């Protein structure tokens, strides 16, 4: 990341930690619904 920042000083990038979705009500159902419409990963 340091090299990227050095080589591209004109970019502004912020890295943040985002908690997982475990324990979020409705997350499993949303994931299943999304998988029905998303193309398979290759």
C-alpha angles and dihedrals in degrees: 000000000000091000091048091051091048095047094045106034090155090069122084111211127176121193116202134177113240119195119239122259095244112130094017110135112243095012095118092049091048091050092051092048091049092051090056091061103031119091114245115268115250 
